Amino acid sequence: MNEFCATAVPKPSSESAGYWLGGWIFIPASLGSAAAPHHAYLERDGERIPVPHCSLDLAQFAEAMKRIETKFSQHYGERGTPV
């Protein structure tokens, strides 16, 4: 799978799932545990960058990319040829 696709992946702390966006993992705020709510953030190599002002836009973008990738894989398969 391409590293630039928005793919659901395990959250680094294994609490929930996020989306690969390039070399970063986007963790939406809605995926935090109820006991420890958090803001959405991007993470790479242990570095976390909070994205409170654009988290909804990033979440919508990640979901749209995931849907596009899923439809493409269903139609063309892994090699990009029609199934």
C-alpha distance (Angstrom), angle and dihedral (degrees) to the residues before:
residue distance angle dihedral
M1 . . .
N2 3.78 . .
E3 3.82 114.7 .
F4 3.81 89.5 -139.0
C5 3.81 94.1 62.2
A6 3.79 123.1 98.7
T7 3.78 98.9 -114.3
A8 3.79 127.4 166.8
V9 3.80 108.7 -110.6
P10 3.78 135.5 171.2
K11 3.78 112.5 -84.9
P12 3.80 110.3 -109.6
S13 3.81 90.7 -117.3
S14 3.84 88.4 46.6
E15 3.82 92.2 -125.8
S16 3.80 94.7 118.1
A17 3.82 143.6 -32.6
G18 3.77 134.7 -70.6
Y19 3.78 139.2 175.9
W20 3.79 130.8 -97.4
L21 3.80 109.6 -126.1
G22 3.77 106.6 178.4
G23 3.78 107.5 -56.4
W24 3.80 92.6 -20.3
I25 3.80 132.6 81.7
F26 3.81 114.5 -136.9
I27 3.81 112.8 -148.4
P28 3.84 111.4 -166.4
A29 3.80 117.2 -143.3
S30 3.80 90.5 -121.4
L31 3.81 89.8 67.1
G32 3.78 95.3 62.6
S33 3.76 120.3 106.5
A34 3.80 118.2 -99.4
A35 3.81 90.1 -123.7
A36 3.80 92.2 55.7
P37 3.81 110.5 26.8
H38 3.77 115.7 -168.6
H39 3.76 141.7 179.7
A40 3.77 121.5 -103.9
Y41 3.77 113.5 -89.4
L42 3.79 145.3 173.5
E43 3.79 117.4 -123.8
R44 3.81 134.5 -166.1
D45 3.79 129.6 159.7
G46 3.79 91.4 -9.1
E47 3.81 93.7 -52.2
R48 3.81 114.8 123.8
I49 3.78 123.4 -161.8
P50 3.82 115.5 -169.6
V51 3.81 114.2 -136.7
P52 3.82 103.5 -170.7
H53 3.81 95.9 149.1
C54 3.79 98.3 50.7
S55 3.81 102.8 25.6
L56 3.81 95.0 112.4
D57 3.81 91.7 50.5
L58 3.81 91.8 47.5
A59 3.81 91.4 48.0
Q60 3.80 91.4 51.3
F61 3.81 91.1 46.6
A62 3.82 92.1 49.3
E63 3.82 91.8 49.4
A64 3.81 91.5 48.1
M65 3.81 91.3 50.3
K66 3.81 90.5 47.8
R67 3.84 90.7 52.5
I68 3.81 91.8 47.8
E69 3.79 91.8 48.4
T70 3.81 91.8 48.1
K71 3.82 93.1 49.6
F72 3.79 91.3 46.2
S73 3.82 91.9 50.1
Q74 3.81 91.4 47.8
H75 3.79 92.4 50.0
Y76 3.81 101.8 35.6
G77 3.78 105.3 19.4
E78 3.78 125.0 -142.4
R79 3.83 95.7 -51.7
G80 3.80 96.6 51.5
T81 3.79 95.3 -112.4
P82 3.83 122.6 122.9
V83 3.81 113.9 -89.5
